[in-house]
């Protein structure tokens, strides 16, 4: 019998944690014993895994020496305490929060882009999962960067409310229902009305006028591509979509990359589905292609008429799956096969 691994999933009752559990089951991850973890208020609940009801445990009292792998998605402040505690107990943590992404000696990994970086986990027993918007963009851009060298990225995101968690999804639903009945809404979770609207702010504003979400794309791209010279200019927008992020991306490369070359490269790229026909509906969207699926979809490829070495792409993906839960499980798969 092949070796099995005890896995702790922190945030098991949340949106991303629930997807982690589903994906572990769907991909037949070699789970020995599963430990669903959450705060004390969730103790007494159960989650269904591999046909059995498994009790949710209190993370505060859990002994992490019982698990070899931890998948964490319960917020940065929680990871700050418990990821360190788990790592010190010998559990290797794949953390889906922003807590460790920018720490130089902790690997930040997208499995199709820089899986070699996983080897760096040994110093702290922690591997960071990137921001969902960065992740889907870099899965698509990796083969283009390898072929032509990307100098600059301009990106406008159209990010679904699931990126803000279950409360943001609930707010979109309630606002939509209220407005369709002729009522008025008062925003609580997202700064402005999100139903039937676009809100150009995700996360807090920083001193340079960019939001933290926009700067995450700058910082994380340079770290994952291992290239401090790549410039990233992002505008992050929340839109009234439940699941699936979309991005309009313009790149400038060191050498000219034609749209034909780009299509050829993307047609062979791991984790990418090319959908680029110049006819109505010949391009991917968050709702019709991405939501509920694993790939990063790319379409609307065209050479930039404003720049000799420019290329434009449209990129969509399920931010809860590939943007968070799936990549975490894929990291864990490589970890147990190659390193543990």
Secondary structure, 3 states (H helix, E strand, C coil): CCCCEEEEEECCCCHHHHHHHHHHHHCCCCEEEEEEEECHHHCCCEEEECCEEEECEEHHHCCHHHCCEEEECCCHHHHHHHHHHHHHCCCEEEECCCCCCCCCCCEEECCCCCHHHHHHHHHCCEEEECCHHHHHHHHHHHHHHHHHCEEEEEEEEEECHHHHCHHHHHHHHHHHHHHHCCCCCCCCCCCCCCCCCEECCCCCECCCCCEHHHHHHHHHHHHHHCCCCCEEEEEEEEECCCCCEEEEEEEEECCCCCHHHHHHHHHCCCCEEECECCCCCCECCHHHHHCCCCCEEEEEEEECCCCCCEEEEEEEECCCHHHHHHHHHHHHHHHHHHCC
